[in-house]
Amino acid sequence: MLLNFTTINISPEQVITKVTTEEREIKDGWEYVLDENGNVAKDSLNNDIKQDKFIIVKCNFRKFTQHKDVQISGNVSYFDLNTNQQINSYLLTSGFVFEHVYANYSGDKRALGDDLLRLSAKRSIPFPSNEQLIYDSGEDLKNNIKNIIKKYQFN
């Protein structure tokens, strides 16, 4: 069996930024309802009538996606040791993707939904080294090679 790696491609470290403006109408207290004379309106029980007061809040939201990946390809070839002839060849590919998403915001955070608030609690992390990405992809490659060996029938 001969294992031959043909390519190892490692992407550069990338940080992709997406900026959006989030806007939401929220309840911000209450106010008295006034009648046509400018006086506080009363209900049938002579209580002051109140109504909810709403405001529109805005927030600038910045989502960051850290990305780096590796692709490894090669082949596994089986040879007859007596004749030195290639018996069979199998394509071997593997990849590993590092992706981390985090965010920050400026403005009124009440404009953000729960999912965006959770995302804004995260921070950037260091990118993995090239060696670490190759190692992580290598673990997958080992499993692929094991599967090829298990499937191959020896006479």
Beta strands, then each sheet from edge to edge (+ up, - down):
strand 1: 2-10
strand 2: 14-32
strand 3: 50-80
strand 4: 85-107
sheet 1: 1+ 3- 2+
sheet 2: 1+ 3- 4+
end
